[in-house]
Amino acid sequence: MTLKAVLFDLDGTLVDSARDLQDALNALLGEEGLRPVSLVETKAMVGDGVAKLVERALLATGGNVSRLDSLVGRFLEIYELNPTRHTQAYSDVGEVLGTLHRQGVRLGVVTNKPLVATTDILKALGLADLFRSIIGGDSLSQRKPHPAPLQLALRQLQVQPSEALMVGDNYHDVQAARAAGVPVVAVTYGYSHKPPSELGADALIDTMPELLPIVDGMLGA
């Protein structure tokens, strides 16, 4: 079938949000009397939702994970006050999204980041209006690598799995796409927990513009 939609992960794929996540984590850790985490550490913690991010930070700094629920709530209070202070779209992301939109490709975001912060970031970067579906980590009870978030996006975009493409940076993106029956491309510049070549994606791209010839080939399929 011809490609009709492209789904994107957010953090590490469309945007570099690590500095704002680091700042919020360190504010939380400071309140707990714990050491700050570095930017490199933060990037290695991103990808599996807020609870896992905070848990990893606590484990790395000797914090009390038995209070995880309340600390996750506090982290969100801090982070959602301003999730866009340092967050920026990666190079050429806006141009590529605009090209796909003009080609009539339906665009969606499927992320494990909470929906409020996701929407705030996309609006701040002037990207929100390009997407017909935005699925956050709290939109459903399941998160990637479960296929349910991708399946919801496909329903909202009114396309079949074989008519879509997923673009992400981490193992949960690839696993979710595989489980949903969606082809998947991985970027090499994100926050992957393993070498991109080991993710099992159908293709790897070093920059977002490299996605366009892949899409063009699928549009003509």
Backbone as CSV, one residue per row, in Angstrom:
resi,resn,N_x,N_y,N_z,CA_x,CA_y,CA_z,C_x,C_y,C_z
1,MET,0.832,-1.206,0.000,0.000,0.000,0.000,0.867,1.257,0.000
2,THR,0.327,2.335,-0.509,1.038,3.602,-0.533,1.060,4.234,0.855
3,LEU,2.183,4.853,1.198,2.317,5.529,2.490,1.312,6.677,2.604
4,LYS,0.636,6.746,3.745,-0.307,7.826,4.002,0.023,8.625,5.255
5,ALA,0.807,8.051,6.177,1.046,8.723,7.458,2.439,8.413,7.986
6,VAL,3.005,9.366,8.716,4.269,9.165,9.422,4.067,9.547,10.877
7,LEU,4.437,8.637,11.764,4.380,8.851,13.211,5.791,9.115,13.726
8,PHE,5.916,10.086,14.608,7.223,10.458,15.147,7.236,10.327,16.663
9,ASP,8.331,9.821,17.193,8.664,10.008,18.596,9.023,11.488,18.793
10,LEU,9.070,11.942,20.041,9.379,13.355,20.290,10.813,13.550,20.772
11,ASP,11.085,13.195,22.027,12.406,13.430,22.622,13.468,12.585,21.929
12,GLY,14.514,13.234,21.451,15.591,12.516,20.800,15.337,12.232,19.340
13,THR,14.139,12.566,18.846,13.798,12.358,17.444,13.463,13.690,16.771
14,LEU,12.440,14.361,17.269,12.081,15.681,16.743,12.757,16.804,17.520
15,VAL,12.891,16.626,18.835,13.422,17.710,19.672,14.503,17.205,20.611
16,ASP,15.420,18.116,20.935,16.436,17.879,21.958,15.950,18.559,23.231
17,SER,15.416,17.761,24.138,14.807,18.284,25.369,15.625,17.954,26.608
18,ALA,16.801,17.381,26.426,17.549,16.834,27.559,17.928,17.899,28.592
19,ARG,18.247,19.098,28.134,18.676,20.137,29.088,17.533,20.529,30.023
20,ASP,16.324,20.671,29.491,15.194,21.020,30.353,14.856,19.870,31.301
21,LEU,14.970,18.637,30.819,14.744,17.485,31.700,15.804,17.420,32.786
22,GLN,17.033,17.694,32.423,18.115,17.712,33.404,17.864,18.771,34.471
23,ASP,17.477,19.965,34.047,17.237,21.044,35.007,16.120,20.671,35.985
24,ALA,15.040,20.062,35.470,13.929,19.681,36.345,14.331,18.555,37.286
25,LEU,15.079,17.583,36.766,15.566,16.500,37.623,16.456,17.050,38.733
26,ASN,17.352,17.940,38.373,18.283,18.451,39.368,17.599,19.334,40.406
27,ALA,16.541,20.030,40.008,15.753,20.780,40.987,15.109,19.819,41.978
28,LEU,14.564,18.722,41.464,13.958,17.704,42.333,14.997,17.054,43.223
29,LEU,16.114,16.654,42.648,17.168,16.001,43.429,17.724,16.945,44.488
30,GLY,17.822,18.235,44.149,18.290,19.212,45.128,17.361,19.308,46.323
31,GLU,16.048,19.255,46.062,15.080,19.268,47.160,15.238,18.047,48.057
32,GLU,15.724,16.943,47.475,15.911,15.705,48.228,17.307,15.590,48.836
33,GLY,18.127,16.616,48.657,19.478,16.586,49.198,20.408,15.642,48.463
34,LEU,20.124,15.399,47.192,20.916,14.470,46.388,21.763,15.234,45.372
35,ARG,22.780,14.564,44.872,23.677,15.202,43.899,22.961,15.415,42.566
36,PRO,23.403,16.385,41.790,22.817,16.577,40.465,23.280,15.511,39.480
37,VAL,22.522,15.336,38.418,22.916,14.423,37.351,23.422,15.244,36.166
38,SER,24.328,14.652,35.416,24.906,15.336,34.261,23.979,15.230,33.062
39,LEU,24.292,15.976,32.014,23.509,15.914,30.787,23.630,14.534,30.143
40,VAL,24.826,13.964,30.178,25.034,12.623,29.623,24.186,11.602,30.386
41,GLU,24.177,11.694,31.712,23.353,10.795,32.514,21.871,10.958,32.171
42,THR,21.447,12.202,32.038,20.037,12.472,31.754,19.612,11.832,30.442
43,LYS,20.425,11.993,29.407,20.087,11.420,28.104,19.940,9.908,28.180
44,ALA,20.738,9.278,29.023,20.659,7.822,29.168,19.429,7.382,29.950
45,MET,18.777,8.315,30.633,17.594,8.010,31.444,16.282,8.240,30.706
46,VAL,16.332,8.935,29.574,15.132,9.357,28.859,14.572,8.218,28.019
47,GLY,13.242,8.180,27.879,12.649,7.327,26.871,11.506,6.451,27.309
48,ASP,11.414,6.128,28.582,10.408,5.160,29.026,9.338,5.777,29.911
49,GLY,9.133,7.074,29.778,8.136,7.745,30.591,8.731,8.430,31.808
50,VAL,7.913,9.296,32.413,8.395,10.121,33.530,8.761,9.286,34.749
51,ALA,7.948,8.298,35.076,8.218,7.492,36.271,9.570,6.806,36.171
52,LYS,9.878,6.249,35.004,11.166,5.579,34.825,12.310,6.580,34.836
53,LEU,12.101,7.770,34.274,13.119,8.817,34.299,13.473,9.185,35.734
54,VAL,12.457,9.448,36.550,12.699,9.829,37.946,13.303,8.657,38.718
55,GLU,12.811,7.458,38.480,13.362,6.283,39.158,14.847,6.114,38.846
56,ARG,15.209,6.258,37.590,16.620,6.108,37.208,17.479,7.174,37.858
57,ALA,16.953,8.401,37.938,17.711,9.474,38.586,17.897,9.193,40.071
58,LEU,16.869,8.682,40.720,16.977,8.357,42.142,17.973,7.227,42.374
59,LEU,17.900,6.209,41.547,18.821,5.079,41.701,20.262,5.520,41.476
60,ALA,20.464,6.444,40.549,21.818,6.904,40.242,22.409,7.767,41.347
61,THR,21.539,8.378,42.147,22.014,9.343,43.145,21.769,8.889,44.584
62,GLY,21.313,7.658,44.760,21.091,7.146,46.109,19.808,7.618,46.743
63,GLY,18.820,7.970,45.931,17.548,8.450,46.463,16.628,7.325,46.900
64,ASN,15.490,7.712,47.460,14.527,6.766,48.028,13.429,6.474,47.004
65,VAL,13.521,5.320,46.337,12.548,4.980,45.299,11.207,4.558,45.884
66,SER,11.133,4.341,47.203,9.848,3.981,47.805,8.869,5.148,47.757
67,ARG,9.370,6.345,47.530,8.538,7.545,47.418,8.365,7.965,45.959
68,LEU,8.515,7.017,45.062,8.551,7.345,43.641,7.302,8.088,43.179
69,ASP,6.129,7.621,43.578,4.890,8.238,43.091,4.828,9.726,43.415
70,SER,5.140,10.067,44.662,5.071,11.481,45.052,6.172,12.291,44.377
71,LEU,7.336,11.685,44.182,8.436,12.403,43.545,8.181,12.599,42.050
72,VAL,7.504,11.650,41.421,7.106,11.839,40.026,6.150,13.029,39.914
73,GLY,5.211,13.111,40.830,4.291,14.242,40.838,5.016,15.560,41.013
74,ARG,5.989,15.581,41.897,6.757,16.802,42.126,7.603,17.155,40.902
75,PHE,8.192,16.144,40.265,8.964,16.392,39.052,8.089,17.057,37.988
76,LEU,6.886,16.541,37.811,5.994,17.107,36.806,5.626,18.546,37.135
77,GLU,5.427,18.840,38.416,5.147,20.221,38.808,6.285,21.142,38.374
78,ILE,7.506,20.687,38.587,8.674,21.499,38.227,8.822,21.604,36.716
79,TYR,8.771,20.458,36.043,9.052,20.415,34.607,7.997,21.141,33.788
80,GLU,6.733,20.954,34.145,5.662,21.518,33.321,5.490,23.018,33.514
81,LEU,6.184,23.598,34.483,6.175,25.054,34.612,6.810,25.701,33.386
82,ASN,7.857,25.066,32.848,8.513,25.600,31.649,9.325,24.500,30.982
83,PRO,8.670,23.678,30.157,9.390,22.585,29.498,10.105,23.006,28.221
84,THR,10.109,24.301,27.922,10.639,24.750,26.629,11.732,25.806,26.767
85,ARG,12.319,25.915,27.946,13.344,26.958,28.138,14.537,26.709,27.213
86,HIS,15.015,25.477,27.159,16.177,25.138,26.337,15.843,24.180,25.193
87,THR,14.657,23.602,25.186,14.300,22.586,24.206,14.188,23.189,22.807
88,GLN,14.810,22.530,21.842,14.793,22.989,20.458,14.558,21.807,19.524
89,ALA,13.966,22.099,18.376,13.854,21.081,17.339,15.238,20.814,16.753
90,TYR,15.497,19.573,16.414,16.749,19.246,15.739,16.791,19.921,14.368
91,SER,17.977,20.016,13.818,18.199,20.702,12.556,17.280,20.169,11.456
92,ASP,16.628,21.072,10.760,15.800,20.797,9.583,14.501,20.051,9.892
93,VAL,14.183,19.823,11.153,12.945,19.115,11.489,11.722,19.874,10.985
94,GLY,11.668,21.170,11.237,10.521,21.953,10.809,10.331,21.927,9.302
95,GLU,11.442,22.029,8.575,11.369,22.017,7.121,10.878,20.668,6.602
96,VAL,11.370,19.578,7.181,10.961,18.245,6.738,9.487,18.001,7.053
97,LEU,9.068,18.378,8.249,7.657,18.217,8.599,6.765,19.034,7.666
98,GLY,7.196,20.243,7.358,6.429,21.078,6.448,6.324,20.464,5.057
99,THR,7.412,19.875,4.587,7.397,19.221,3.277,6.427,18.047,3.277
100,LEU,6.484,17.218,4.301,5.575,16.076,4.377,4.122,16.534,4.438
101,HIS,3.873,17.580,5.205,2.523,18.112,5.338,2.000,18.601,3.991
102,ARG,2.842,19.297,3.241,2.434,19.799,1.926,2.206,18.660,0.927
103,GLN,2.894,17.533,1.147,2.711,16.371,0.288,1.424,15.610,0.624
104,GLY,0.742,16.050,1.670,-0.494,15.393,2.062,-0.313,14.208,2.985
105,VAL,0.894,14.020,3.506,1.141,12.940,4.458,0.549,13.337,5.809
106,ARG,-0.201,12.450,6.413,-0.781,12.710,7.731,0.281,12.468,8.790
107,LEU,0.449,13.420,9.700,1.528,13.361,10.684,0.993,13.151,12.090
108,GLY,1.719,12.367,12.866,1.357,12.136,14.259,2.587,12.087,15.137
109,VAL,2.395,12.360,16.407,3.439,12.203,17.430,2.983,11.137,18.412
110,VAL,3.848,10.178,18.677,3.573,9.144,19.675,4.771,9.104,20.608
111,THR,4.595,9.618,21.814,5.690,9.781,22.759,5.307,9.240,24.125
112,ASN,6.314,8.905,24.914,6.071,8.519,26.304,6.092,9.718,27.250
113,LYS,6.335,10.912,26.715,6.270,12.139,27.518,4.803,12.476,27.785
114,PRO,4.465,13.016,28.951,3.076,13.402,29.221,2.521,14.338,28.148
115,LEU,1.225,14.246,27.918,0.591,14.969,26.823,0.684,16.477,26.985
116,VAL,0.509,16.975,28.203,0.541,18.430,28.413,1.894,19.001,28.007
117,ALA,2.970,18.402,28.479,4.307,18.892,28.141,4.575,18.733,26.648
118,THR,4.128,17.618,26.072,4.314,17.391,24.640,3.644,18.488,23.829
119,THR,2.402,18.784,24.156,1.660,19.807,23.423,2.286,21.177,23.617
120,ASP,2.707,21.477,24.840,3.349,22.769,25.107,4.611,22.937,24.265
121,ILE,5.412,21.882,24.170,6.654,21.943,23.392,6.354,22.144,21.911
122,LEU,5.429,21.363,21.382,5.105,21.486,19.957,4.547,22.865,19.626
123,LYS,3.722,23.409,20.520,3.191,24.758,20.298,4.309,25.799,20.353
124,ALA,5.193,25.678,21.345,6.266,26.657,21.502,7.202,26.661,20.296
125,LEU,7.366,25.506,19.663,8.259,25.395,18.522,7.533,25.632,17.196
126,GLY,6.234,25.942,17.264,5.462,26.222,16.062,5.177,24.999,15.209
127,LEU,5.145,23.821,15.839,4.964,22.571,15.105,3.602,21.920,15.329
128,ALA,2.873,22.355,16.335,1.663,21.640,16.754,0.633,21.506,15.637
129,ASP,0.469,22.549,14.830,-0.586,22.534,13.810,-0.299,21.568,12.666
130,LEU,0.920,21.035,12.605,1.264,20.088,11.542,0.772,18.679,11.845
131,PHE,0.408,18.424,13.104,0.091,17.060,13.528,-1.414,16.882,13.711
132,ARG,-1.930,15.807,13.117,-3.345,15.474,13.241,-3.597,14.508,14.392
133,SER,-2.549,13.969,14.974,-2.673,13.086,16.134,-1.479,13.301,17.042
134,ILE,-1.744,13.516,18.335,-0.677,13.649,19.329,-1.028,12.731,20.494
135,ILE,-0.230,11.698,20.692,-0.452,10.719,21.745,0.676,10.828,22.772
136,GLY,0.320,11.102,24.023,1.308,11.215,25.083,1.416,9.944,25.905
137,GLY,2.378,9.927,26.790,2.596,8.759,27.629,1.489,8.507,28.628
138,ASP,0.637,9.506,28.843,-0.493,9.352,29.749,-1.828,9.364,29.008
139,SER,-1.792,9.246,27.675,-3.035,9.208,26.899,-3.760,7.874,27.068
140,LEU,-2.994,6.825,27.329,-3.523,5.489,27.552,-2.861,4.898,28.790
141,SER,-3.341,3.759,29.232,-2.688,3.087,30.356,-1.395,2.408,29.926
142,GLN,-1.254,2.157,28.603,-0.031,1.554,28.085,0.835,2.609,27.402
143,ARG,2.142,2.394,27.451,3.106,3.251,26.753,3.965,2.380,25.848
144,LYS,4.633,3.003,24.881,5.623,2.269,24.101,6.616,1.598,25.073
145,PRO,7.011,0.368,24.841,6.956,-0.421,23.602,5.637,-1.152,23.338
146,HIS,4.621,-0.948,24.165,3.311,-1.533,23.848,2.798,-0.873,22.567
147,PRO,2.141,-1.641,21.692,1.682,-1.060,20.424,0.453,-0.166,20.546
148,ALA,-0.247,-0.178,21.683,-1.513,0.543,21.799,-1.419,2.025,21.449
149,PRO,-0.389,2.773,21.886,-0.330,4.195,21.501,-0.225,4.399,19.989
150,LEU,0.561,3.563,19.314,0.648,3.663,17.861,-0.682,3.309,17.217
151,GLN,-1.329,2.293,17.738,-2.613,1.871,17.179,-3.669,2.959,17.329
152,LEU,-3.640,3.676,18.459,-4.572,4.792,18.640,-4.299,5.894,17.627
153,ALA,-3.020,6.213,17.423,-2.666,7.235,16.433,-3.119,6.826,15.038
154,LEU,-2.947,5.559,14.703,-3.375,5.085,13.383,-4.884,5.238,13.211
155,ARG,-5.620,4.942,14.269,-7.080,5.108,14.187,-7.449,6.577,14.010
156,GLN,-6.792,7.453,14.747,-7.089,8.875,14.627,-6.738,9.412,13.239
157,LEU,-5.674,8.858,12.649,-5.254,9.286,11.317,-5.985,8.536,10.210
158,GLN,-6.748,7.512,10.607,-7.551,6.716,9.674,-6.684,6.053,8.601
159,VAL,-5.632,5.387,9.072,-4.748,4.644,8.173,-4.494,3.254,8.740
160,GLN,-4.123,2.337,7.874,-3.743,0.994,8.266,-2.256,0.954,8.618
161,PRO,-1.818,-0.020,9.415,-0.397,-0.114,9.761,0.525,-0.117,8.547
162,SER,0.120,-0.804,7.488,0.958,-0.898,6.292,1.023,0.412,5.514
163,GLU,0.167,1.358,5.878,0.146,2.661,5.213,0.895,3.725,6.012
164,ALA,1.581,3.306,7.075,2.241,4.258,7.976,3.721,3.916,8.129
165,LEU,4.445,4.865,8.698,5.864,4.706,9.009,6.109,5.328,10.371
166,MET,6.871,4.653,11.218,7.254,5.190,12.527,8.696,5.654,12.469
167,VAL,8.979,6.796,13.083,10.335,7.323,13.168,10.652,7.577,14.636
168,GLY,11.704,6.947,15.139,12.073,7.107,16.546,13.561,7.002,16.747
169,ASP,13.968,6.994,18.015,15.399,6.967,18.325,15.785,5.861,19.298
170,ASN,14.808,5.076,19.776,15.120,4.156,20.859,14.439,2.812,20.656
171,TYR,14.800,1.861,21.498,14.297,0.496,21.357,12.780,0.437,21.483
172,HIS,12.196,1.260,22.354,10.751,1.180,22.543,9.983,1.639,21.303
173,ASP,10.585,2.529,20.504,9.953,2.937,19.255,9.923,1.779,18.263
174,VAL,11.047,1.091,18.143,11.138,-0.028,17.208,10.238,-1.174,17.644
175,GLN,10.257,-1.491,18.935,9.446,-2.599,19.430,7.956,-2.307,19.274
176,ALA,7.551,-1.083,19.574,6.136,-0.710,19.425,5.709,-0.782,17.966
177,ALA,6.566,-0.290,17.068,6.242,-0.329,15.647,6.126,-1.766,15.152
178,ARG,7.065,-2.609,15.548,7.021,-4.013,15.141,5.724,-4.669,15.631
179,ALA,5.372,-4.402,16.885,4.170,-5.013,17.454,2.903,-4.515,16.770
180,ALA,2.954,-3.286,16.260,1.789,-2.704,15.581,1.777,-3.001,14.081
181,GLY,2.832,-3.630,13.582,2.906,-3.931,12.159,3.245,-2.754,11.294
182,VAL,3.990,-1.783,11.871,4.334,-0.555,11.156,5.830,-0.558,10.835
183,PRO,6.226,-0.280,9.604,7.655,-0.129,9.298,8.261,0.978,10.146
184,VAL,9.567,0.879,10.422,10.167,1.832,11.361,11.561,2.252,10.916
185,VAL,11.809,3.559,11.046,13.114,4.170,10.791,13.639,4.715,12.113
186,ALA,14.929,4.536,12.370,15.535,5.069,13.590,16.566,6.135,13.239
187,VAL,16.543,7.231,13.998,17.581,8.254,13.865,18.789,7.843,14.697
188,THR,19.958,8.272,14.270,21.189,7.880,14.976,21.654,8.920,15.984
189,TYR,20.957,10.055,16.069,21.447,11.169,16.885,20.709,11.319,18.216
190,GLY,19.794,10.434,18.550,18.934,10.637,19.706,19.499,10.109,21.010
191,TYR,18.589,9.608,21.861,18.959,9.186,23.208,18.898,7.663,23.340
192,SER,19.340,6.954,22.325,19.220,5.497,22.330,19.997,4.877,23.471
193,HIS,19.413,3.833,24.072,20.054,3.112,25.161,21.005,2.037,24.650
194,LYS,21.071,1.868,23.343,21.999,0.923,22.730,22.406,1.498,21.375
195,PRO,23.459,0.983,20.744,23.846,1.502,19.426,22.667,1.435,18.449
196,PRO,22.435,2.500,17.684,21.302,2.498,16.753,21.289,1.286,15.818
197,SER,22.467,0.808,15.445,22.536,-0.338,14.538,21.971,-1.605,15.155
198,GLU,21.811,-1.615,16.486,21.301,-2.788,17.177,19.807,-2.692,17.491
199,LEU,19.163,-1.615,17.051,17.751,-1.424,17.374,16.830,-2.294,16.530
200,GLY,17.296,-2.710,15.368,16.470,-3.547,14.507,15.506,-2.784,13.629
201,ALA,15.793,-1.506,13.376,14.931,-0.699,12.514,15.105,-1.115,11.053
202,ASP,14.129,-0.759,10.233,14.215,-1.043,8.802,15.255,-0.180,8.112
203,ALA,15.511,1.013,8.652,16.511,1.920,8.091,16.988,2.859,9.187
204,LEU,18.201,3.375,9.025,18.765,4.366,9.930,19.003,5.656,9.156
205,ILE,18.753,6.787,9.812,19.053,8.083,9.203,19.868,8.911,10.191
206,ASP,20.845,9.642,9.662,21.704,10.479,10.493,21.144,11.879,10.665
207,THR,20.303,12.310,9.731,19.663,13.629,9.794,18.220,13.478,9.331
208,MET,17.356,14.376,9.763,15.950,14.263,9.400,15.695,14.390,7.889
209,PRO,16.430,15.241,7.143,16.175,15.299,5.703,16.360,13.962,4.990
210,GLU,17.143,13.050,5.564,17.317,11.736,4.945,16.029,10.921,4.961
211,LEU,15.047,11.374,5.727,13.758,10.684,5.736,12.994,10.903,4.431
212,LEU,13.190,12.040,3.790,12.366,12.407,2.630,12.481,11.417,1.477
213,PRO,13.679,10.978,1.080,13.724,10.001,-0.016,13.098,8.654,0.362
214,ILE,13.157,8.291,1.652,12.496,7.067,2.097,10.990,7.212,1.937
215,VAL,10.467,8.347,2.365,9.031,8.616,2.225,8.645,8.676,0.755
216,ASP,9.459,9.335,-0.073,9.142,9.439,-1.503,9.042,8.054,-2.135
217,GLY,9.940,7.152,-1.736,9.895,5.796,-2.263,8.646,5.064,-1.851
218,MET,8.195,5.305,-0.607,6.985,4.649,-0.124,5.723,5.291,-0.692
219,LEU,5.773,6.587,-0.977,4.630,7.255,-1.590,4.383,6.721,-2.988
220,GLY,5.460,6.318,-3.655,5.314,5.812,-5.010,5.111,4.323,-5.088
221,ALA,5.037,3.662,-3.911,4.932,2.200,-3.898,3.587,1.740,-4.450
